[in-house]
């Protein structure tokens, strides 16, 4: 049988307030012993105080979390600026980098397997369309160029396109996102793009998912 008491605290608080108010008149009408009414009054007061403290604690915790997140964003931005300045200093040693806990540059060449580029997830594409131009963002996070670094040992991408379902044509190479494709508006129609990673020896990886844009 379903309980007559609401499940959520907010609904229970409202329900309990009505119950505690109504019990006084009803107790007189049905001859309910006064000690039971007194018990309801007592526990109702305790509940009200506890529920208010709970709500205040939740509001405080939420505000503290928001403040913490905002300060972390500021802290990370300042630290990145300082680290960029440090990394550019010729006197900074690897030992000092390790002490700071920042990236130690790898100066030892490592051989890269020919299969490496084929084992990578292909780049993602995000298109921004302007009159006469398609901006092709590519990479692991094309929606945020600040966090869109290429995978290790990758030199760039090879970009392809086609119009209206025709044959794919090579569009160009690029080492850094985004790539700008200027469009002749006389070729209006459905444009499709895809890309492949290129390692530093120009070996190609898997094709990306097709990204579509319509020029009008």
Secondary structure as GFF3:
##gff-version 3
##sequence-region A 1 216
A	DSSP	alpha_helix	9	30	.	.	.	ID=ss1
A	DSSP	alpha_helix	34	87	.	.	.	ID=ss2
A	DSSP	alpha_helix	94	100	.	.	.	ID=ss3
A	DSSP	alpha_helix	116	119	.	.	.	ID=ss4
A	DSSP	beta_strand	124	130	.	.	.	ID=ss5
A	DSSP	beta_strand	133	139	.	.	.	ID=ss6
A	DSSP	three_ten_helix	145	147	.	.	.	ID=ss7
A	DSSP	beta_strand	154	163	.	.	.	ID=ss8
A	DSSP	beta_strand	169	174	.	.	.	ID=ss9
A	DSSP	beta_strand	179	182	.	.	.	ID=ss10
A	DSSP	three_ten_helix	185	187	.	.	.	ID=ss11
A	DSSP	beta_strand	189	199	.	.	.	ID=ss12
A	DSSP	beta_strand	204	207	.	.	.	ID=ss13
A	DSSP	beta_strand	211	215	.	.	.	ID=ss14
###
